[in-house]
Amino acid sequence: MAKRTMESKNYLDYIPSHTDLKYETDTDGTVTLFVENKGLFNKIAQLLFKKPKTSQIHLEYMGSFIWPLIDGKRTIYDIALLVKEQYGDKAEPLYNRLVQYMRNLEDYGFITMIKN
């Protein structure tokens, strides 16, 4: 897992940006991330257990809405406003939930965070 780069507690001011991870969006708007399985243990699993070289991660509806908003320009706060506009009360507790989601994406190495 990637080392978390957010040092201050005002996470809403950070700007998330995609890493070089490949992804696609299908016709219904679902985002699929393609994660290459590297390393010795993955090679062994690929040979012995026929595990794939690339894993597909299908984001749920809100994650699929958020992923394209991560553009290296918008802050987490900016993204939160757009999520609130799209989903209203379904997104609550919005800020805590969105910050944790961004932290998870960063921990998995899917995004990086830039202090604004």
A tleap script that builds the chain and sets N, CA, C and O, in Angstrom:
source leaprc.protein.ff14SB
mol = sequence {
  NMET ALA LYS ARG THR MET GLU SER LYS ASN
  TYR LEU ASP TYR ILE PRO SER HIE THR ASP
  LEU LYS TYR GLU THR ASP THR ASP GLY THR
  VAL THR LEU PHE VAL GLU ASN LYS GLY LEU
  PHE ASN LYS ILE ALA GLN LEU LEU PHE LYS
  LYS PRO LYS THR SER GLN ILE HIE LEU GLU
  TYR MET GLY SER PHE ILE TRP PRO LEU ILE
  ASP GLY LYS ARG THR ILE TYR ASP ILE ALA
  LEU LEU VAL LYS GLU GLN TYR GLY ASP LYS
  ALA GLU PRO LEU TYR ASN ARG LEU VAL GLN
  TYR MET ARG ASN LEU GLU ASP TYR GLY PHE
  ILE THR MET ILE LYS CASN
}
set mol.1.N position { 0.833 -1.183 0.000 }
set mol.1.CA position { 0.000 0.000 0.000 }
set mol.1.C position { 0.881 1.252 0.000 }
set mol.1.O position { 1.979 1.258 0.556 }
set mol.2.N position { 0.383 2.287 -0.624 }
set mol.2.CA position { 1.130 3.534 -0.704 }
set mol.2.C position { 1.118 4.257 0.630 }
set mol.2.O position { 0.181 4.133 1.418 }
set mol.3.N position { 2.166 5.005 0.861 }
set mol.3.CA position { 2.239 5.794 2.081 }
set mol.3.C position { 1.330 7.014 1.943 }
set mol.3.O position { 1.356 7.711 0.929 }
set mol.4.N position { 0.538 7.256 2.964 }
set mol.4.CA position { -0.386 8.371 2.935 }
set mol.4.C position { 0.392 9.684 2.963 }
set mol.4.O position { 1.293 9.857 3.784 }
set mol.5.N position { 0.038 10.622 2.056 }
set mol.5.CA position { 0.776 11.876 1.940 }
set mol.5.C position { 0.073 13.045 2.616 }
set mol.5.O position { 0.658 14.122 2.733 }
set mol.6.N position { -1.158 12.864 3.059 }
set mol.6.CA position { -1.897 13.964 3.664 }
set mol.6.C position { -1.414 14.177 5.100 }
set mol.6.O position { -1.612 13.323 5.965 }
set mol.7.N position { -0.780 15.321 5.341 }
set mol.7.CA position { -0.210 15.581 6.651 }
set mol.7.C position { -1.144 16.386 7.542 }
set mol.7.O position { -1.284 16.076 8.725 }
set mol.8.N position { -1.775 17.399 7.002 }
set mol.8.CA position { -2.656 18.205 7.838 }
set mol.8.C position { -4.008 17.521 7.948 }
set mol.8.O position { -4.298 16.572 7.220 }
set mol.9.N position { -4.827 18.009 8.860 }
set mol.9.CA position { -6.128 17.389 9.070 }
set mol.9.C position { -7.220 18.006 8.199 }
set mol.9.O position { -8.359 17.539 8.227 }
set mol.10.N position { -6.902 19.034 7.435 }
set mol.10.CA position { -7.912 19.650 6.582 }
set mol.10.C position { -7.903 18.971 5.211 }
set mol.10.O position { -7.469 19.552 4.217 }
set mol.11.N position { -8.386 17.737 5.183 }
set mol.11.CA position { -8.341 16.928 3.978 }
set mol.11.C position { -9.146 17.528 2.831 }
set mol.11.O position { -8.857 17.254 1.666 }
set mol.12.N position { -10.139 18.332 3.140 }
set mol.12.CA position { -10.984 18.892 2.090 }
set mol.12.C position { -10.225 19.837 1.166 }
set mol.12.O position { -10.675 20.112 0.053 }
set mol.13.N position { -9.071 20.338 1.622 }
set mol.13.CA position { -8.260 21.237 0.800 }
set mol.13.C position { -7.318 20.499 -0.148 }
set mol.13.O position { -6.694 21.126 -1.004 }
set mol.14.N position { -7.205 19.189 -0.011 }
set mol.14.CA position { -6.298 18.435 -0.865 }
set mol.14.C position { -6.903 18.198 -2.243 }
set mol.14.O position { -8.120 18.137 -2.414 }
set mol.15.N position { -6.008 18.069 -3.215 }
set mol.15.CA position { -6.414 17.832 -4.598 }
set mol.15.C position { -5.996 16.416 -4.976 }
set mol.15.O position { -4.802 16.126 -5.050 }
set mol.16.N position { -6.966 15.525 -5.217 }
set mol.16.CA position { -6.617 14.171 -5.647 }
set mol.16.C position { -6.335 14.121 -7.149 }
set mol.16.O position { -6.917 14.865 -7.939 }
set mol.17.N position { -5.436 13.232 -7.509 }
set mol.17.CA position { -5.071 13.059 -8.916 }
set mol.17.C position { -4.874 11.568 -9.180 }
set mol.17.O position { -4.333 10.855 -8.335 }
set mol.18.N position { -5.309 11.096 -10.343 }
set mol.18.CA position { -5.127 9.683 -10.705 }
set mol.18.C position { -3.650 9.365 -10.866 }
set mol.18.O position { -2.863 10.213 -11.285 }
set mol.19.N position { -3.283 8.142 -10.531 }
set mol.19.CA position { -1.960 7.636 -10.898 }
set mol.19.C position { -2.069 7.157 -12.336 }
set mol.19.O position { -3.061 7.445 -13.006 }
set mol.20.N position { -1.074 6.435 -12.822 }
set mol.20.CA position { -1.110 5.978 -14.216 }
set mol.20.C position { -1.958 4.723 -14.412 }
set mol.20.O position { -1.786 3.999 -15.393 }
set mol.21.N position { -2.854 4.472 -13.497 }
set mol.21.CA position { -3.756 3.325 -13.536 }
set mol.21.C position { -4.686 3.416 -14.747 }
set mol.21.O position { -5.248 4.474 -15.030 }
set mol.22.N position { -4.841 2.305 -15.450 }
set mol.22.CA position { -5.756 2.273 -16.592 }
set mol.22.C position { -7.175 2.032 -16.090 }
set mol.22.O position { -7.394 1.301 -15.124 }
set mol.23.N position { -8.123 2.655 -16.760 }
set mol.23.CA position { -9.534 2.468 -16.406 }
set mol.23.C position { -10.403 2.741 -17.620 }
set mol.23.O position { -9.964 3.338 -18.603 }
set mol.24.N position { -11.646 2.290 -17.526 }
set mol.24.CA position { -12.618 2.571 -18.580 }
set mol.24.C position { -13.988 2.747 -17.952 }
set mol.24.O position { -14.260 2.269 -16.851 }
set mol.25.N position { -14.832 3.439 -18.679 }
set mol.25.CA position { -16.210 3.656 -18.250 }
set mol.25.C position { -17.121 2.991 -19.267 }
set mol.25.O position { -17.002 3.237 -20.468 }
set mol.26.N position { -18.044 2.137 -18.784 }
set mol.26.CA position { -18.930 1.465 -19.730 }
set mol.26.C position { -20.152 2.331 -20.029 }
set mol.26.O position { -20.262 3.450 -19.528 }
set mol.27.N position { -21.055 1.817 -20.834 }
set mol.27.CA position { -22.194 2.606 -21.306 }
set mol.27.C position { -23.145 3.038 -20.187 }
set mol.27.O position { -23.828 4.053 -20.325 }
set mol.28.N position { -23.201 2.293 -19.090 }
set mol.28.CA position { -24.079 2.708 -17.987 }
set mol.28.C position { -23.359 3.575 -16.962 }
set mol.28.O position { -23.929 3.912 -15.924 }
set mol.29.N position { -22.098 3.943 -17.248 }
set mol.29.CA position { -21.364 4.854 -16.375 }
set mol.29.C position { -20.509 4.183 -15.313 }
set mol.29.O position { -19.859 4.871 -14.526 }
set mol.30.N position { -20.494 2.854 -15.271 }
set mol.30.CA position { -19.684 2.145 -14.285 }
set mol.30.C position { -18.212 2.205 -14.681 }
set mol.30.O position { -17.843 1.888 -15.812 }
set mol.31.N position { -17.381 2.618 -13.729 }
set mol.31.CA position { -15.937 2.702 -13.959 }
set mol.31.C position { -15.289 1.392 -13.522 }
set mol.31.O position { -15.571 0.871 -12.443 }
set mol.32.N position { -14.418 0.874 -14.378 }
set mol.32.CA position { -13.640 -0.317 -14.070 }
set mol.32.C position { -12.165 0.063 -14.076 }
set mol.32.O position { -11.657 0.605 -15.058 }
set mol.33.N position { -11.480 -0.227 -12.963 }
set mol.33.CA position { -10.048 0.024 -12.845 }
set mol.33.C position { -9.317 -1.267 -13.183 }
set mol.33.O position { -9.776 -2.352 -12.826 }
set mol.34.N position { -8.192 -1.159 -13.866 }
set mol.34.CA position { -7.389 -2.314 -14.235 }
set mol.34.C position { -6.071 -2.249 -13.474 }
set mol.34.O position { -5.249 -1.364 -13.710 }
set mol.35.N position { -5.879 -3.196 -12.559 }
set mol.35.CA position { -4.705 -3.209 -11.688 }
set mol.35.C position { -3.823 -4.382 -12.088 }
set mol.35.O position { -4.250 -5.536 -12.048 }
set mol.36.N position { -2.585 -4.074 -12.477 }
set mol.36.CA position { -1.635 -5.113 -12.864 }
set mol.36.C position { -1.102 -5.798 -11.612 }
set mol.36.O position { -0.639 -5.139 -10.681 }
set mol.37.N position { -1.171 -7.116 -11.600 }
set mol.37.CA position { -0.690 -7.910 -10.465 }
set mol.37.C position { 0.782 -8.235 -10.675 }
set mol.37.O position { 1.126 -9.136 -11.440 }
set mol.38.N position { 1.651 -7.492 -9.986 }
set mol.38.CA position { 3.096 -7.633 -10.135 }
set mol.38.C position { 3.683 -8.296 -8.900 }
set mol.38.O position { 3.020 -8.425 -7.871 }
set mol.39.N position { 4.921 -8.708 -9.018 }
set mol.39.CA position { 5.639 -9.258 -7.875 }
set mol.39.C position { 5.695 -10.768 -7.890 }
set mol.39.O position { 4.956 -11.429 -8.619 }
set mol.40.N position { 6.584 -11.301 -7.074 }
set mol.40.CA position { 6.848 -12.732 -7.024 }
set mol.40.C position { 5.612 -13.549 -6.654 }
set mol.40.O position { 5.304 -14.538 -7.319 }
set mol.41.N position { 4.904 -13.147 -5.602 }
set mol.41.CA position { 3.743 -13.919 -5.158 }
set mol.41.C position { 2.642 -13.925 -6.218 }
set mol.41.O position { 1.967 -14.934 -6.421 }
set mol.42.N position { 2.472 -12.791 -6.887 }
set mol.42.CA position { 1.475 -12.740 -7.965 }
set mol.42.C position { 1.879 -13.631 -9.137 }
set mol.42.O position { 1.026 -14.283 -9.740 }
set mol.43.N position { 3.183 -13.665 -9.470 }
set mol.43.CA position { 3.663 -14.538 -10.552 }
set mol.43.C position { 3.390 -16.004 -10.225 }
set mol.43.O position { 2.951 -16.771 -11.081 }
set mol.44.N position { 3.659 -16.382 -8.964 }
set mol.44.CA position { 3.406 -17.754 -8.542 }
set mol.44.C position { 1.917 -18.076 -8.627 }
set mol.44.O position { 1.539 -19.138 -9.121 }
set mol.45.N position { 1.076 -17.168 -8.152 }
set mol.45.CA position { -0.374 -17.372 -8.206 }
set mol.45.C position { -0.866 -17.464 -9.647 }
set mol.45.O position { -1.780 -18.231 -9.947 }
set mol.46.N position { -0.259 -16.683 -10.536 }
set mol.46.CA position { -0.644 -16.735 -11.945 }
set mol.46.C position { -0.286 -18.081 -12.561 }
set mol.46.O position { -1.056 -18.637 -13.345 }
set mol.47.N position { 0.894 -18.606 -12.202 }
set mol.47.CA position { 1.337 -19.890 -12.751 }
set mol.47.C position { 0.588 -21.075 -12.142 }
set mol.47.O position { 0.131 -21.961 -12.865 }
set mol.48.N position { 0.464 -21.092 -10.828 }
set mol.48.CA position { -0.119 -22.247 -10.153 }
set mol.48.C position { -1.644 -22.250 -10.127 }
set mol.48.O position { -2.276 -23.296 -10.276 }
set mol.49.N position { -2.221 -21.077 -9.936 }
set mol.49.CA position { -3.669 -21.002 -9.733 }
set mol.49.C position { -4.398 -20.299 -10.866 }
set mol.49.O position { -5.597 -20.035 -10.777 }
set mol.50.N position { -3.665 -19.997 -11.935 }
set mol.50.CA position { -4.236 -19.333 -13.109 }
set mol.50.C position { -4.921 -18.009 -12.756 }
set mol.50.O position { -5.962 -17.663 -13.314 }
set mol.51.N position { -4.314 -17.281 -11.819 }
set mol.51.CA position { -4.812 -15.950 -11.458 }
set mol.51.C position { -4.487 -14.982 -12.593 }
set mol.51.O position { -3.481 -15.161 -13.281 }
set mol.52.N position { -5.313 -13.967 -12.801 }
set mol.52.CA position { -5.088 -13.050 -13.933 }
set mol.52.C position { -3.888 -12.122 -13.698 }
set mol.52.O position { -3.540 -11.803 -12.561 }
set mol.53.N position { -3.270 -11.701 -14.806 }
set mol.53.CA position { -2.176 -10.728 -14.724 }
set mol.53.C position { -2.714 -9.345 -14.354 }
set mol.53.O position { -2.012 -8.522 -13.766 }
set mol.54.N position { -3.961 -9.117 -14.708 }
set mol.54.CA position { -4.591 -7.826 -14.410 }
set mol.54.C position { -5.927 -8.079 -13.722 }
set mol.54.O position { -6.755 -8.848 -14.210 }
set mol.55.N position { -6.126 -7.426 -12.589 }
set mol.55.CA position { -7.412 -7.511 -11.884 }
set mol.55.C position { -8.299 -6.361 -12.316 }
set mol.55.O position { -7.823 -5.264 -12.609 }
set mol.56.N position { -9.589 -6.625 -12.350 }
set mol.56.CA position { -10.571 -5.591 -12.681 }
set mol.56.C position { -11.335 -5.243 -11.414 }
set mol.56.O position { -11.870 -6.115 -10.729 }
set mol.57.N position { -11.372 -3.948 -11.118 }
set mol.57.CA position { -12.110 -3.469 -9.956 }
set mol.57.C position { -13.240 -2.594 -10.470 }
set mol.57.O position { -13.002 -1.549 -11.077 }
set mol.58.N position { -14.471 -3.027 -10.225 }
set mol.58.CA position { -15.656 -2.300 -10.684 }
set mol.58.C position { -16.133 -1.404 -9.549 }
set mol.58.O position { -16.501 -1.889 -8.478 }
set mol.59.N position { -16.126 -0.097 -9.786 }
set mol.59.CA position { -16.560 0.842 -8.760 }
set mol.59.C position { -18.080 0.858 -8.672 }
set mol.59.O position { -18.772 0.680 -9.674 }
set mol.60.N position { -18.589 1.070 -7.469 }
set mol.60.CA position { -20.037 1.171 -7.284 }
set mol.60.C position { -20.513 2.513 -7.837 }
set mol.60.O position { -19.705 3.305 -8.320 }
set mol.61.N position { -21.809 2.770 -7.769 }
set mol.61.CA position { -22.395 3.936 -8.458 }
set mol.61.C position { -21.792 5.258 -8.014 }
set mol.61.O position { -21.512 6.113 -8.854 }
set mol.62.N position { -21.584 5.452 -6.709 }
set mol.62.CA position { -21.048 6.728 -6.252 }
set mol.62.C position { -19.565 6.831 -6.585 }
set mol.62.O position { -19.091 7.908 -6.946 }
set mol.63.N position { -18.829 5.740 -6.471 }
set mol.63.CA position { -17.419 5.733 -6.853 }
set mol.63.C position { -17.246 6.009 -8.335 }
set mol.63.O position { -16.310 6.700 -8.738 }
set mol.64.N position { -18.147 5.470 -9.150 }
set mol.64.CA position { -18.106 5.716 -10.592 }
set mol.64.C position { -18.432 7.173 -10.917 }
set mol.64.O position { -17.960 7.705 -11.921 }
set mol.65.N position { -19.233 7.816 -10.078 }
set mol.65.CA position { -19.510 9.241 -10.261 }
set mol.65.C position { -18.287 10.071 -9.855 }
set mol.65.O position { -17.948 11.049 -10.521 }
set mol.66.N position { -17.632 9.679 -8.766 }
set mol.66.CA position { -16.506 10.440 -8.223 }
set mol.66.C position { -15.255 10.301 -9.080 }
set mol.66.O position { -14.546 11.286 -9.287 }
set mol.67.N position { -14.965 9.104 -9.585 }
set mol.67.CA position { -13.705 8.840 -10.278 }
set mol.67.C position { -13.392 9.858 -11.382 }
set mol.67.O position { -12.272 10.369 -11.407 }
set mol.68.N position { -14.312 10.179 -12.290 }
set mol.68.CA position { -13.985 11.161 -13.337 }
set mol.68.C position { -13.794 12.588 -12.796 }
set mol.68.O position { -13.191 13.430 -13.461 }
set mol.69.N position { -14.307 12.849 -11.599 }
set mol.69.CA position { -14.138 14.180 -10.997 }
set mol.69.C position { -12.734 14.379 -10.438 }
set mol.69.O position { -12.316 15.509 -10.184 }
set mol.70.N position { -12.013 13.287 -10.248 }
set mol.70.CA position { -10.632 13.347 -9.761 }
set mol.70.C position { -9.760 13.703 -10.958 }
set mol.70.O position { -9.359 12.832 -11.730 }
set mol.71.N position { -9.475 14.989 -11.101 }
set mol.71.CA position { -8.806 15.481 -12.305 }
set mol.71.C position { -7.504 16.226 -12.027 }
set mol.71.O position { -6.902 16.781 -12.946 }
set mol.72.N position { -7.061 16.244 -10.764 }
set mol.72.CA position { -5.843 16.972 -10.433 }
set mol.72.C position { -6.048 18.469 -10.313 }
set mol.72.O position { -5.083 19.212 -10.132 }
set mol.73.N position { -7.294 18.926 -10.410 }
set mol.73.CA position { -7.624 20.351 -10.302 }
set mol.73.C position { -8.610 20.610 -9.175 }
set mol.73.O position { -8.476 21.593 -8.446 }
set mol.74.N position { -9.588 19.745 -9.029 }
set mol.74.CA position { -10.624 19.916 -8.001 }
set mol.74.C position { -10.112 19.453 -6.637 }
set mol.74.O position { -9.399 18.455 -6.529 }
set mol.75.N position { -10.491 20.198 -5.608 }
set mol.75.CA position { -10.200 19.759 -4.245 }
set mol.75.C position { -11.248 18.725 -3.834 }
set mol.75.O position { -12.262 18.544 -4.508 }
set mol.76.N position { -10.985 18.059 -2.724 }
set mol.76.CA position { -11.974 17.124 -2.197 }
set mol.76.C position { -13.253 17.880 -1.854 }
set mol.76.O position { -14.350 17.349 -2.025 }
set mol.77.N position { -13.125 19.100 -1.376 }
set mol.77.CA position { -14.304 19.916 -1.075 }
set mol.77.C position { -15.125 20.167 -2.348 }
set mol.77.O position { -16.350 20.041 -2.333 }
set mol.78.N position { -14.450 20.521 -3.441 }
set mol.78.CA position { -15.145 20.749 -4.721 }
set mol.78.C position { -15.904 19.488 -5.156 }
set mol.78.O position { -17.049 19.556 -5.602 }
set mol.79.N position { -15.243 18.353 -5.016 }
set mol.79.CA position { -15.868 17.083 -5.385 }
set mol.79.C position { -17.066 16.805 -4.479 }
set mol.79.O position { -18.100 16.321 -4.941 }
set mol.80.N position { -16.924 17.113 -3.189 }
set mol.80.CA position { -18.023 16.910 -2.233 }
set mol.80.C position { -19.264 17.698 -2.645 }
set mol.80.O position { -20.381 17.190 -2.554 }
set mol.81.N position { -19.075 18.922 -3.093 }
set mol.81.CA position { -20.215 19.740 -3.522 }
set mol.81.C position { -20.943 19.092 -4.702 }
set mol.81.O position { -22.173 19.097 -4.761 }
set mol.82.N position { -20.174 18.538 -5.634 }
set mol.82.CA position { -20.781 17.884 -6.798 }
set mol.82.C position { -21.493 16.590 -6.402 }
set mol.82.O position { -22.543 16.260 -6.954 }
set mol.83.N position { -20.918 15.860 -5.444 }
set mol.83.CA position { -21.562 14.642 -4.947 }
set mol.83.C position { -22.864 14.996 -4.245 }
set mol.83.O position { -23.877 14.324 -4.439 }
set mol.84.N position { -22.846 16.041 -3.436 }
set mol.84.CA position { -24.051 16.499 -2.721 }
set mol.84.C position { -25.142 16.900 -3.719 }
set mol.84.O position { -26.315 16.576 -3.538 }
set mol.85.N position { -24.737 17.606 -4.765 }
set mol.85.CA position { -25.687 18.027 -5.800 }
set mol.85.C position { -26.305 16.819 -6.507 }
set mol.85.O position { -27.499 16.818 -6.808 }
set mol.86.N position { -25.505 15.809 -6.769 }
set mol.86.CA position { -25.972 14.617 -7.489 }
set mol.86.C position { -26.807 13.685 -6.611 }
set mol.86.O position { -27.834 13.177 -7.060 }
set mol.87.N position { -26.380 13.453 -5.367 }
set mol.87.CA position { -26.986 12.415 -4.530 }
set mol.87.C position { -27.736 12.914 -3.311 }
set mol.87.O position { -28.439 12.139 -2.663 }
set mol.88.N position { -27.603 14.188 -2.986 }
set mol.88.CA position { -28.339 14.739 -1.853 }
set mol.88.C position { -28.066 13.996 -0.564 }
set mol.88.O position { -26.914 13.740 -0.215 }
set mol.89.N position { -29.137 13.650 0.148 }
set mol.89.CA position { -29.013 12.989 1.450 }
set mol.89.C position { -28.449 11.570 1.360 }
set mol.89.O position { -27.966 11.045 2.363 }
set mol.90.N position { -28.498 10.940 0.189 }
set mol.90.CA position { -27.930 9.596 0.036 }
set mol.90.C position { -26.420 9.591 0.271 }
set mol.90.O position { -25.842 8.551 0.587 }
set mol.91.N position { -25.785 10.747 0.117 }
set mol.91.CA position { -24.328 10.842 0.264 }
set mol.91.C position { -23.895 11.065 1.717 }
set mol.91.O position { -22.704 11.005 2.021 }
set mol.92.N position { -24.834 11.315 2.597 }
set mol.92.CA position { -24.483 11.623 3.988 }
set mol.92.C position { -24.050 10.383 4.754 }
set mol.92.O position { -24.572 9.297 4.501 }
set mol.93.N position { -23.115 10.512 5.676 }
set mol.93.CA position { -22.362 11.711 6.064 }
set mol.93.C position { -21.274 12.005 5.020 }
set mol.93.O position { -20.255 11.317 4.960 }
set mol.94.N position { -21.502 13.003 4.229 }
set mol.94.CA position { -20.742 13.276 3.022 }
set mol.94.C position { -19.248 13.452 3.244 }
set mol.94.O position { -18.458 12.718 2.652 }
set mol.95.N position { -18.840 14.395 4.070 }
set mol.95.CA position { -17.421 14.729 4.173 }
set mol.95.C position { -16.610 13.579 4.763 }
set mol.95.O position { -15.551 13.237 4.238 }
set mol.96.N position { -17.093 12.985 5.842 }
set mol.96.CA position { -16.377 11.863 6.449 }
set mol.96.C position { -16.264 10.697 5.462 }
set mol.96.O position { -15.215 10.065 5.335 }
set mol.97.N position { -17.348 10.439 4.786 }
set mol.97.CA position { -17.388 9.325 3.843 }
set mol.97.C position { -16.451 9.564 2.655 }
set mol.97.O position { -15.716 8.664 2.246 }
set mol.98.N position { -16.482 10.775 2.111 }
set mol.98.CA position { -15.654 11.098 0.949 }
set mol.98.C position { -14.174 11.118 1.311 }
set mol.98.O position { -13.349 10.613 0.549 }
set mol.99.N position { -13.829 11.683 2.443 }
set mol.99.CA position { -12.428 11.704 2.874 }
set mol.99.C position { -11.921 10.278 3.053 }
set mol.99.O position { -10.816 9.959 2.615 }
set mol.100.N position { -12.708 9.419 3.686 }
set mol.100.CA position { -12.283 8.027 3.875 }
set mol.100.C position { -12.135 7.314 2.530 }
set mol.100.O position { -11.209 6.523 2.344 }
set mol.101.N position { -13.029 7.587 1.608 }
set mol.101.CA position { -12.950 6.981 0.274 }
set mol.101.C position { -11.648 7.401 -0.420 }
set mol.101.O position { -10.958 6.572 -1.013 }
set mol.102.N position { -11.321 8.689 -0.340 }
set mol.102.CA position { -10.091 9.195 -0.951 }
set mol.102.C position { -8.863 8.582 -0.277 }
set mol.102.O position { -7.887 8.250 -0.951 }
set mol.103.N position { -8.907 8.434 1.023 }
set mol.103.CA position { -7.797 7.811 1.744 }
set mol.103.C position { -7.606 6.364 1.281 }
set mol.103.O position { -6.477 5.909 1.094 }
set mol.104.N position { -8.709 5.653 1.099 }
set mol.104.CA position { -8.630 4.273 0.622 }
set mol.104.C position { -8.029 4.208 -0.783 }
set mol.104.O position { -7.167 3.373 -1.058 }
set mol.105.N position { -8.486 5.088 -1.663 }
set mol.105.CA position { -7.939 5.122 -3.020 }
set mol.105.C position { -6.445 5.420 -2.997 }
set mol.105.O position { -5.677 4.844 -3.767 }
set mol.106.N position { -6.040 6.319 -2.114 }
set mol.106.CA position { -4.616 6.653 -1.998 }
set mol.106.C position { -3.830 5.473 -1.426 }
set mol.106.O position { -2.745 5.154 -1.912 }
set mol.107.N position { -4.371 4.832 -0.405 }
set mol.107.CA position { -3.689 3.682 0.207 }
set mol.107.C position { -3.458 2.557 -0.801 }
set mol.107.O position { -2.439 1.869 -0.736 }
set mol.108.N position { -4.382 2.367 -1.721 }
set mol.108.CA position { -4.240 1.340 -2.747 }
set mol.108.C position { -3.371 1.795 -3.920 }
set mol.108.O position { -3.087 1.015 -4.829 }
set mol.109.N position { -2.952 3.062 -3.894 }
set mol.109.CA position { -2.092 3.581 -4.963 }
set mol.109.C position { -2.844 3.984 -6.223 }
set mol.109.O position { -2.240 4.135 -7.284 }
set mol.110.N position { -4.169 4.160 -6.113 }
set mol.110.CA position { -4.967 4.534 -7.270 }
set mol.110.C position { -4.927 6.041 -7.533 }
set mol.110.O position { -5.100 6.483 -8.669 }
set mol.111.N position { -4.698 6.828 -6.472 }
set mol.111.CA position { -4.614 8.285 -6.592 }
set mol.111.C position { -3.448 8.778 -5.733 }
set mol.111.O position { -2.934 8.063 -4.872 }
set mol.112.N position { -3.054 10.013 -5.997 }
set mol.112.CA position { -2.117 10.720 -5.129 }
set mol.112.C position { -2.817 11.983 -4.663 }
set mol.112.O position { -3.757 12.451 -5.305 }
set mol.113.N position { -2.361 12.535 -3.548 }
set mol.113.CA position { -2.955 13.749 -3.006 }
set mol.113.C position { -1.933 14.879 -3.052 }
set mol.113.O position { -0.762 14.697 -2.721 }
set mol.114.N position { -2.403 16.041 -3.466 }
set mol.114.CA position { -1.571 17.229 -3.540 }
set mol.114.C position { -2.154 18.253 -2.591 }
set mol.114.O position { -3.352 18.533 -2.635 }
set mol.115.N position { -1.309 18.822 -1.725 }
set mol.115.CA position { -1.792 19.830 -0.788 }
set mol.115.C position { -2.026 21.120 -1.571 }
set mol.115.O position { -1.142 21.596 -2.284 }
set mol.116.N position { -3.219 21.673 -1.430 }
set mol.116.CA position { -3.603 22.894 -2.140 }
set mol.116.C position { -2.979 24.099 -1.490 }
set mol.116.O position { -3.186 25.223 -1.947 }
savepdb mol mol.pdb
quit
